[in-house]
Structure formats: structure tokens, C-alpha cells
């Protein structure tokens, strides 16, 4: 039965679990519906904030577990999730994760039926001893994805990226490729594919130590700056 409701005071409930669900992001399911991911603190007392996802079909009907499928409910806080299409109705999700005591970047792939395809609670995309945050993701048109984030390895925030294959294998340098490690702060990266297996990145850059400018960099399918 269709779940959409024309009454704007009723709408369609996706996740009304206890406590807060927030910071939702969506991507098309390639069949008239959407797949969405959000930060969820229903289990905050026991495991901290987690990452959940749900698919709605074209009729607005929930297709996965009631109130969402757990993408990561490991101990510690998982937050700032992002999602991209990975082909054939599947999606890849990335997030910040402090299960090791500082925030790292993790990712998980889920198919159109809600089946988790990679390691339970996610693959470590970058797990340095310093903090990584604010991941953004885009599909690589080969069933995998390219992920970019802010990285404090050099004490200021720099821009790093990693490509992950359709099977969850990291394809670029361990710890990520340095897209920009210039002086001072680089922040708020954005990403788009270049149509050749690589990507083009852009970000805010304060290397002049006065104000933010905009810079960009292309990296090929092998993770080499062009």
C-alpha cells in the first residue's frame, strides 16, 4: 500500500525511533525511490550515536528494517554521514567514527535489498592517530567510491582522499592521498568525478593566513595528482 500522504501535516514516517534522528542525506535508488542515511542516537546510552539507513520505493513504502537498517552501531560515536549511488540500486555510505579514541573515516556498502556488503560496522578508510572529519563521497562509476575529508595529520586541517573499490578494498595510498597539505587551514572539500576514473576536488583555503580563497585539484584513477 502506498505510504505517501498528501496531507503536509502527516507526511511519511521514515524513522521515529526513540531519541533523535538527524542530518539526513539521500540518493536515488534508480527505481523511482530514494535511499537515505542519517545520524541516530537511539542507542546513545549503550553504543553512542550510530548510522542508520532506509529505502523508500516510488510509492513511499519502507523497504528495509522498520525505522532503519543499522549501517554502523559500533561502540563510540558515529556521525556526519554521507551517501552516494554505487550502481544497481546499491549505495556506499561514509562517516566519522571515534571507536578508536579519535575520529577516523569509515565506509559501508549496502545493496537495494538492505543487505550489508562489506565488513560489519564498516571498512576503515583512514584510521590515523590524528583526527579526520567531514567526509564527502561520490561514486566512481565502477561500483566503488571516492571519499574526501579534512585531515589534521599536519596539525592544521588539510584535504585528503581515498578511493575504495566495489568490494571494499582501498585503492590509493594508505592513509589517503594528500590533495592539499599547504600551510594553514584547508576546509569544506567538495568532489566530482572526472569521467575517467578520477576526481576533481575543490575547497576553501587559508594558506595566505589572511582570508579564505578557493583552490582545486584533479587526481586520476590511480590517485596521482594531475
KEZA-982313 format. One record per residue (C-alpha): residue in three letters; chain; residue number from 1; x, y, z. Coordinates in nm, 2 decimals. Example, Ala and Ser with C-alpha at 12.3 -4.5 7.8 and 13.67 -1.06 7.14 Angstrom:
2
<atom rest="Ala" kette="A" nr="1" X="1.23" Y="-0.45" Z="0.78"/>
<atom rest="Ser" kette="A" nr="2" X="1.37" Y="-0.11" Z="0.71"/>
This chain:
226
<atom rest="Unk" kette="A" nr="1" X="0.00" Y="0.00" Z="0.00"/>
<atom rest="Unk" kette="A" nr="2" X="0.13" Y="0.34" Z="-0.09"/>
<atom rest="Unk" kette="A" nr="3" X="0.27" Y="0.53" Z="0.20"/>
<atom rest="Unk" kette="A" nr="4" X="0.28" Y="0.88" Z="0.06"/>
<atom rest="Unk" kette="A" nr="5" X="0.03" Y="1.12" Z="0.21"/>
<atom rest="Unk" kette="A" nr="6" X="-0.10" Y="1.44" Z="0.05"/>
<atom rest="Unk" kette="A" nr="7" X="-0.15" Y="1.60" Z="0.39"/>
<atom rest="Unk" kette="A" nr="8" X="0.15" Y="1.81" Z="0.47"/>
<atom rest="Unk" kette="A" nr="9" X="0.09" Y="1.78" Z="0.84"/>
<atom rest="Unk" kette="A" nr="10" X="0.11" Y="1.40" Z="0.83"/>
<atom rest="Unk" kette="A" nr="11" X="0.37" Y="1.31" Z="0.56"/>
<atom rest="Unk" kette="A" nr="12" X="0.55" Y="0.97" Z="0.56"/>
<atom rest="Unk" kette="A" nr="13" X="0.74" Y="0.84" Z="0.87"/>
<atom rest="Unk" kette="A" nr="14" X="1.08" Y="0.70" Z="0.79"/>
<atom rest="Unk" kette="A" nr="15" X="1.24" Y="0.67" Z="1.14"/>
<atom rest="Unk" kette="A" nr="16" X="1.05" Y="0.76" Z="1.46"/>
<atom rest="Unk" kette="A" nr="17" X="1.27" Y="0.56" Z="1.69"/>
<atom rest="Unk" kette="A" nr="18" X="1.35" Y="0.69" Z="2.04"/>
<atom rest="Unk" kette="A" nr="19" X="1.57" Y="1.00" Z="2.09"/>
<atom rest="Unk" kette="A" nr="20" X="1.69" Y="1.20" Z="1.79"/>
<atom rest="Unk" kette="A" nr="21" X="1.75" Y="1.11" Z="1.43"/>
<atom rest="Unk" kette="A" nr="22" X="1.91" Y="1.39" Z="1.23"/>
<atom rest="Unk" kette="A" nr="23" X="2.15" Y="1.50" Z="0.95"/>
<atom rest="Unk" kette="A" nr="24" X="1.97" Y="1.30" Z="0.68"/>
<atom rest="Unk" kette="A" nr="25" X="2.13" Y="1.27" Z="0.33"/>
<atom rest="Unk" kette="A" nr="26" X="1.97" Y="1.09" Z="0.03"/>
<atom rest="Unk" kette="A" nr="27" X="2.04" Y="0.94" Z="-0.31"/>
<atom rest="Unk" kette="A" nr="28" X="1.82" Y="0.80" Z="-0.58"/>
<atom rest="Unk" kette="A" nr="29" X="1.76" Y="0.42" Z="-0.57"/>
<atom rest="Unk" kette="A" nr="30" X="1.75" Y="0.43" Z="-0.95"/>
<atom rest="Unk" kette="A" nr="31" X="1.39" Y="0.30" Z="-0.95"/>
<atom rest="Unk" kette="A" nr="32" X="1.18" Y="0.60" Z="-0.86"/>
<atom rest="Unk" kette="A" nr="33" X="1.26" Y="0.59" Z="-0.48"/>
<atom rest="Unk" kette="A" nr="34" X="1.54" Y="0.70" Z="-0.26"/>
<atom rest="Unk" kette="A" nr="35" X="1.79" Y="0.56" Z="-0.01"/>
<atom rest="Unk" kette="A" nr="36" X="1.86" Y="0.78" Z="0.29"/>
<atom rest="Unk" kette="A" nr="37" X="2.12" Y="0.78" Z="0.57"/>
<atom rest="Unk" kette="A" nr="38" X="2.12" Y="0.97" Z="0.89"/>
<atom rest="Unk" kette="A" nr="39" X="2.29" Y="1.01" Z="1.23"/>
<atom rest="Unk" kette="A" nr="40" X="2.09" Y="0.83" Z="1.50"/>
<atom rest="Unk" kette="A" nr="41" X="2.12" Y="0.84" Z="1.88"/>
<atom rest="Unk" kette="A" nr="42" X="1.85" Y="0.59" Z="1.97"/>
<atom rest="Unk" kette="A" nr="43" X="2.13" Y="0.38" Z="2.13"/>
<atom rest="Unk" kette="A" nr="44" X="2.34" Y="0.66" Z="2.27"/>
<atom rest="Unk" kette="A" nr="45" X="2.34" Y="0.52" Z="2.62"/>
<atom rest="Unk" kette="A" nr="46" X="2.49" Y="0.19" Z="2.52"/>
<atom rest="Unk" kette="A" nr="47" X="2.68" Y="0.24" Z="2.20"/>
<atom rest="Unk" kette="A" nr="48" X="2.68" Y="0.62" Z="2.13"/>
<atom rest="Unk" kette="A" nr="49" X="2.55" Y="0.78" Z="1.82"/>
<atom rest="Unk" kette="A" nr="50" X="2.51" Y="0.54" Z="1.52"/>
<atom rest="Unk" kette="A" nr="51" X="2.45" Y="0.55" Z="1.15"/>
<atom rest="Unk" kette="A" nr="52" X="2.12" Y="0.41" Z="1.01"/>
<atom rest="Unk" kette="A" nr="53" X="1.97" Y="0.39" Z="0.66"/>
<atom rest="Unk" kette="A" nr="54" X="1.64" Y="0.33" Z="0.49"/>
<atom rest="Unk" kette="A" nr="55" X="1.50" Y="0.29" Z="0.14"/>
<atom rest="Unk" kette="A" nr="56" X="1.16" Y="0.42" Z="0.03"/>
<atom rest="Unk" kette="A" nr="57" X="1.02" Y="0.29" Z="-0.30"/>
<atom rest="Unk" kette="A" nr="58" X="0.84" Y="0.51" Z="-0.56"/>
<atom rest="Unk" kette="A" nr="59" X="0.52" Y="0.46" Z="-0.36"/>
<atom rest="Unk" kette="A" nr="60" X="0.68" Y="0.58" Z="-0.04"/>
<atom rest="Unk" kette="A" nr="61" X="0.69" Y="0.24" Z="0.12"/>
<atom rest="Unk" kette="A" nr="62" X="0.97" Y="0.15" Z="0.36"/>
<atom rest="Unk" kette="A" nr="63" X="1.16" Y="-0.15" Z="0.20"/>
<atom rest="Unk" kette="A" nr="64" X="1.41" Y="-0.22" Z="0.48"/>
<atom rest="Unk" kette="A" nr="65" X="1.41" Y="-0.28" Z="0.86"/>
<atom rest="Unk" kette="A" nr="66" X="1.14" Y="-0.08" Z="1.04"/>
<atom rest="Unk" kette="A" nr="67" X="1.29" Y="0.26" Z="1.14"/>
<atom rest="Unk" kette="A" nr="68" X="1.61" Y="0.19" Z="0.95"/>
<atom rest="Unk" kette="A" nr="69" X="1.89" Y="-0.06" Z="0.90"/>
<atom rest="Unk" kette="A" nr="70" X="2.20" Y="-0.02" Z="1.12"/>
<atom rest="Unk" kette="A" nr="71" X="2.49" Y="0.07" Z="0.90"/>
<atom rest="Unk" kette="A" nr="72" X="2.72" Y="0.11" Z="1.20"/>
<atom rest="Unk" kette="A" nr="73" X="2.62" Y="0.07" Z="1.56"/>
<atom rest="Unk" kette="A" nr="74" X="2.97" Y="0.00" Z="1.70"/>
<atom rest="Unk" kette="A" nr="75" X="3.08" Y="0.14" Z="2.03"/>
<atom rest="Unk" kette="A" nr="76" X="3.17" Y="0.51" Z="2.03"/>
<atom rest="Unk" kette="A" nr="77" X="3.02" Y="0.79" Z="1.82"/>
<atom rest="Unk" kette="A" nr="78" X="2.95" Y="0.77" Z="1.45"/>
<atom rest="Unk" kette="A" nr="79" X="2.83" Y="1.09" Z="1.29"/>
<atom rest="Unk" kette="A" nr="80" X="2.84" Y="1.32" Z="0.98"/>
<atom rest="Unk" kette="A" nr="81" X="2.73" Y="1.05" Z="0.74"/>
<atom rest="Unk" kette="A" nr="82" X="2.72" Y="1.10" Z="0.36"/>
<atom rest="Unk" kette="A" nr="83" X="2.60" Y="0.87" Z="0.08"/>
<atom rest="Unk" kette="A" nr="84" X="2.64" Y="0.80" Z="-0.29"/>
<atom rest="Unk" kette="A" nr="85" X="2.50" Y="0.58" Z="-0.56"/>
<atom rest="Unk" kette="A" nr="86" X="2.71" Y="0.27" Z="-0.63"/>
<atom rest="Unk" kette="A" nr="87" X="2.51" Y="0.12" Z="-0.92"/>
<atom rest="Unk" kette="A" nr="88" X="2.24" Y="-0.14" Z="-0.94"/>
<atom rest="Unk" kette="A" nr="89" X="2.04" Y="0.02" Z="-0.66"/>
<atom rest="Unk" kette="A" nr="90" X="2.33" Y="-0.01" Z="-0.41"/>
<atom rest="Unk" kette="A" nr="91" X="2.49" Y="0.27" Z="-0.21"/>
<atom rest="Unk" kette="A" nr="92" X="2.81" Y="0.35" Z="-0.03"/>
<atom rest="Unk" kette="A" nr="93" X="2.79" Y="0.54" Z="0.29"/>
<atom rest="Unk" kette="A" nr="94" X="3.08" Y="0.71" Z="0.48"/>
<atom rest="Unk" kette="A" nr="95" X="3.10" Y="0.88" Z="0.82"/>
<atom rest="Unk" kette="A" nr="96" X="3.32" Y="1.00" Z="1.11"/>
<atom rest="Unk" kette="A" nr="97" X="3.39" Y="0.73" Z="1.37"/>
<atom rest="Unk" kette="A" nr="98" X="3.57" Y="0.76" Z="1.70"/>
<atom rest="Unk" kette="A" nr="99" X="3.57" Y="0.39" Z="1.80"/>
<atom rest="Unk" kette="A" nr="100" X="3.95" Y="0.41" Z="1.84"/>
<atom rest="Unk" kette="A" nr="101" X="3.95" Y="0.72" Z="2.06"/>
<atom rest="Unk" kette="A" nr="102" X="3.98" Y="0.98" Z="1.78"/>
<atom rest="Unk" kette="A" nr="103" X="3.77" Y="1.04" Z="1.48"/>
<atom rest="Unk" kette="A" nr="104" X="3.86" Y="0.83" Z="1.17"/>
<atom rest="Unk" kette="A" nr="105" X="3.68" Y="0.78" Z="0.84"/>
<atom rest="Unk" kette="A" nr="106" X="3.48" Y="0.46" Z="0.77"/>
<atom rest="Unk" kette="A" nr="107" X="3.26" Y="0.34" Z="0.49"/>
<atom rest="Unk" kette="A" nr="108" X="3.00" Y="0.07" Z="0.42"/>
<atom rest="Unk" kette="A" nr="109" X="2.82" Y="-0.06" Z="0.11"/>
<atom rest="Unk" kette="A" nr="110" X="2.45" Y="-0.17" Z="0.11"/>
<atom rest="Unk" kette="A" nr="111" X="2.25" Y="-0.33" Z="-0.17"/>
<atom rest="Unk" kette="A" nr="112" X="1.90" Y="-0.25" Z="-0.29"/>
<atom rest="Unk" kette="A" nr="113" X="1.75" Y="-0.51" Z="-0.05"/>
<atom rest="Unk" kette="A" nr="114" X="1.92" Y="-0.36" Z="0.26"/>
<atom rest="Unk" kette="A" nr="115" X="2.20" Y="-0.62" Z="0.28"/>
<atom rest="Unk" kette="A" nr="116" X="2.53" Y="-0.51" Z="0.43"/>
<atom rest="Unk" kette="A" nr="117" X="2.80" Y="-0.60" Z="0.18"/>
<atom rest="Unk" kette="A" nr="118" X="3.13" Y="-0.51" Z="0.35"/>
<atom rest="Unk" kette="A" nr="119" X="3.28" Y="-0.58" Z="0.69"/>
<atom rest="Unk" kette="A" nr="120" X="3.03" Y="-0.54" Z="0.98"/>
<atom rest="Unk" kette="A" nr="121" X="3.03" Y="-0.18" Z="1.11"/>
<atom rest="Unk" kette="A" nr="122" X="3.23" Y="-0.06" Z="0.81"/>
<atom rest="Unk" kette="A" nr="123" X="3.57" Y="-0.06" Z="0.64"/>
<atom rest="Unk" kette="A" nr="124" X="3.84" Y="0.18" Z="0.78"/>
<atom rest="Unk" kette="A" nr="125" X="3.91" Y="0.43" Z="0.50"/>
<atom rest="Unk" kette="A" nr="126" X="4.15" Y="0.63" Z="0.72"/>
<atom rest="Unk" kette="A" nr="127" X="4.24" Y="0.55" Z="1.08"/>
<atom rest="Unk" kette="A" nr="128" X="4.54" Y="0.77" Z="1.17"/>
<atom rest="Unk" kette="A" nr="129" X="4.61" Y="0.86" Z="1.52"/>
<atom rest="Unk" kette="A" nr="130" X="4.51" Y="1.22" Z="1.44"/>
<atom rest="Unk" kette="A" nr="131" X="4.15" Y="1.34" Z="1.37"/>
<atom rest="Unk" kette="A" nr="132" X="3.98" Y="1.31" Z="1.03"/>
<atom rest="Unk" kette="A" nr="133" X="3.64" Y="1.47" Z="0.98"/>
<atom rest="Unk" kette="A" nr="134" X="3.36" Y="1.59" Z="0.74"/>
<atom rest="Unk" kette="A" nr="135" X="3.38" Y="1.32" Z="0.48"/>
<atom rest="Unk" kette="A" nr="136" X="3.22" Y="1.37" Z="0.13"/>
<atom rest="Unk" kette="A" nr="137" X="3.16" Y="1.09" Z="-0.11"/>
<atom rest="Unk" kette="A" nr="138" X="3.09" Y="1.02" Z="-0.48"/>
<atom rest="Unk" kette="A" nr="139" X="3.06" Y="0.70" Z="-0.68"/>
<atom rest="Unk" kette="A" nr="140" X="3.35" Y="0.61" Z="-0.91"/>
<atom rest="Unk" kette="A" nr="141" X="3.12" Y="0.46" Z="-1.18"/>
<atom rest="Unk" kette="A" nr="142" X="3.27" Y="0.12" Z="-1.12"/>
<atom rest="Unk" kette="A" nr="143" X="3.08" Y="0.01" Z="-0.81"/>
<atom rest="Unk" kette="A" nr="144" X="3.31" Y="0.18" Z="-0.57"/>
<atom rest="Unk" kette="A" nr="145" X="3.36" Y="0.54" Z="-0.45"/>
<atom rest="Unk" kette="A" nr="146" X="3.60" Y="0.83" Z="-0.39"/>
<atom rest="Unk" kette="A" nr="147" X="3.59" Y="0.99" Z="-0.04"/>
<atom rest="Unk" kette="A" nr="148" X="3.74" Y="1.32" Z="0.06"/>
<atom rest="Unk" kette="A" nr="149" X="3.78" Y="1.46" Z="0.41"/>
<atom rest="Unk" kette="A" nr="150" X="3.95" Y="1.72" Z="0.63"/>
<atom rest="Unk" kette="A" nr="151" X="4.27" Y="1.57" Z="0.80"/>
<atom rest="Unk" kette="A" nr="152" X="4.47" Y="1.71" Z="1.10"/>
<atom rest="Unk" kette="A" nr="153" X="4.78" Y="1.50" Z="1.03"/>
<atom rest="Unk" kette="A" nr="154" X="4.99" Y="1.81" Z="0.99"/>
<atom rest="Unk" kette="A" nr="155" X="4.83" Y="1.99" Z="1.28"/>
<atom rest="Unk" kette="A" nr="156" X="4.64" Y="2.23" Z="1.05"/>
<atom rest="Unk" kette="A" nr="157" X="4.34" Y="2.09" Z="0.86"/>
<atom rest="Unk" kette="A" nr="158" X="4.44" Y="1.96" Z="0.51"/>
<atom rest="Unk" kette="A" nr="159" X="4.25" Y="1.78" Z="0.24"/>
<atom rest="Unk" kette="A" nr="160" X="4.30" Y="1.40" Z="0.19"/>
<atom rest="Unk" kette="A" nr="161" X="4.11" Y="1.15" Z="-0.03"/>
<atom rest="Unk" kette="A" nr="162" X="4.08" Y="0.77" Z="-0.08"/>
<atom rest="Unk" kette="A" nr="163" X="3.93" Y="0.55" Z="-0.35"/>
<atom rest="Unk" kette="A" nr="164" X="3.75" Y="0.23" Z="-0.24"/>
<atom rest="Unk" kette="A" nr="165" X="3.66" Y="-0.05" Z="-0.47"/>
<atom rest="Unk" kette="A" nr="166" X="3.32" Y="-0.22" Z="-0.52"/>
<atom rest="Unk" kette="A" nr="167" X="3.44" Y="-0.49" Z="-0.28"/>
<atom rest="Unk" kette="A" nr="168" X="3.57" Y="-0.25" Z="-0.01"/>
<atom rest="Unk" kette="A" nr="169" X="3.94" Y="-0.26" Z="-0.09"/>
<atom rest="Unk" kette="A" nr="170" X="4.14" Y="0.07" Z="-0.05"/>
<atom rest="Unk" kette="A" nr="171" X="4.29" Y="0.16" Z="-0.39"/>
<atom rest="Unk" kette="A" nr="172" X="4.51" Y="0.46" Z="-0.31"/>
<atom rest="Unk" kette="A" nr="173" X="4.79" Y="0.53" Z="-0.07"/>
<atom rest="Unk" kette="A" nr="174" X="4.73" Y="0.40" Z="0.29"/>
<atom rest="Unk" kette="A" nr="175" X="4.60" Y="0.69" Z="0.49"/>
<atom rest="Unk" kette="A" nr="176" X="4.48" Y="0.87" Z="0.18"/>
<atom rest="Unk" kette="A" nr="177" X="4.63" Y="1.08" Z="-0.09"/>
<atom rest="Unk" kette="A" nr="178" X="4.72" Y="1.44" Z="0.01"/>
<atom rest="Unk" kette="A" nr="179" X="4.50" Y="1.66" Z="-0.21"/>
<atom rest="Unk" kette="A" nr="180" X="4.63" Y="1.97" Z="-0.04"/>
<atom rest="Unk" kette="A" nr="181" X="4.87" Y="1.99" Z="0.26"/>
<atom rest="Unk" kette="A" nr="182" X="4.97" Y="2.35" Z="0.21"/>
<atom rest="Unk" kette="A" nr="183" X="5.02" Y="2.58" Z="0.51"/>
<atom rest="Unk" kette="A" nr="184" X="4.74" Y="2.69" Z="0.74"/>
<atom rest="Unk" kette="A" nr="185" X="4.38" Y="2.56" Z="0.70"/>
<atom rest="Unk" kette="A" nr="186" X="4.21" Y="2.39" Z="0.41"/>
<atom rest="Unk" kette="A" nr="187" X="3.84" Y="2.31" Z="0.47"/>
<atom rest="Unk" kette="A" nr="188" X="3.50" Y="2.22" Z="0.33"/>
<atom rest="Unk" kette="A" nr="189" X="3.61" Y="2.00" Z="0.04"/>
<atom rest="Unk" kette="A" nr="190" X="3.38" Y="1.91" Z="-0.25"/>
<atom rest="Unk" kette="A" nr="191" X="3.42" Y="1.64" Z="-0.51"/>
<atom rest="Unk" kette="A" nr="192" X="3.30" Y="1.54" Z="-0.85"/>
<atom rest="Unk" kette="A" nr="193" X="3.42" Y="1.26" Z="-1.08"/>
<atom rest="Unk" kette="A" nr="194" X="3.62" Y="1.34" Z="-1.39"/>
<atom rest="Unk" kette="A" nr="195" X="3.46" Y="1.07" Z="-1.61"/>
<atom rest="Unk" kette="A" nr="196" X="3.80" Y="0.89" Z="-1.64"/>
<atom rest="Unk" kette="A" nr="197" X="3.80" Y="0.71" Z="-1.30"/>
<atom rest="Unk" kette="A" nr="198" X="3.95" Y="1.00" Z="-1.11"/>
<atom rest="Unk" kette="A" nr="199" X="3.80" Y="1.31" Z="-0.95"/>
<atom rest="Unk" kette="A" nr="200" X="3.83" Y="1.69" Z="-0.92"/>
<atom rest="Unk" kette="A" nr="201" X="3.83" Y="1.84" Z="-0.57"/>
<atom rest="Unk" kette="A" nr="202" X="3.77" Y="2.19" Z="-0.46"/>
<atom rest="Unk" kette="A" nr="203" X="3.80" Y="2.35" Z="-0.11"/>
<atom rest="Unk" kette="A" nr="204" X="3.83" Y="2.67" Z="0.09"/>
<atom rest="Unk" kette="A" nr="205" X="4.20" Y="2.75" Z="0.15"/>
<atom rest="Unk" kette="A" nr="206" X="4.36" Y="2.99" Z="0.40"/>
<atom rest="Unk" kette="A" nr="207" X="4.72" Y="2.94" Z="0.30"/>
<atom rest="Unk" kette="A" nr="208" X="4.77" Y="3.31" Z="0.28"/>
<atom rest="Unk" kette="A" nr="209" X="4.69" Y="3.33" Z="0.66"/>
<atom rest="Unk" kette="A" nr="210" X="4.45" Y="3.62" Z="0.60"/>
<atom rest="Unk" kette="A" nr="211" X="4.13" Y="3.50" Z="0.44"/>
<atom rest="Unk" kette="A" nr="212" X="3.98" Y="3.20" Z="0.26"/>
<atom rest="Unk" kette="A" nr="213" X="4.03" Y="3.15" Z="-0.12"/>
<atom rest="Unk" kette="A" nr="214" X="3.91" Y="2.87" Z="-0.35"/>
<atom rest="Unk" kette="A" nr="215" X="4.15" Y="2.61" Z="-0.48"/>
<atom rest="Unk" kette="A" nr="216" X="4.10" Y="2.29" Z="-0.69"/>
<atom rest="Unk" kette="A" nr="217" X="4.30" Y="1.97" Z="-0.78"/>
<atom rest="Unk" kette="A" nr="218" X="4.24" Y="1.68" Z="-1.02"/>
<atom rest="Unk" kette="A" nr="219" X="4.35" Y="1.33" Z="-0.92"/>
<atom rest="Unk" kette="A" nr="220" X="4.35" Y="1.04" Z="-1.17"/>
<atom rest="Unk" kette="A" nr="221" X="4.21" Y="0.69" Z="-1.12"/>
<atom rest="Unk" kette="A" nr="222" X="4.54" Y="0.58" Z="-0.96"/>
<atom rest="Unk" kette="A" nr="223" X="4.54" Y="0.86" Z="-0.71"/>
<atom rest="Unk" kette="A" nr="224" X="4.81" Y="1.07" Z="-0.88"/>
<atom rest="Unk" kette="A" nr="225" X="4.77" Y="1.44" Z="-0.89"/>
<atom rest="Unk" kette="A" nr="226" X="4.74" Y="1.58" Z="-1.25"/>
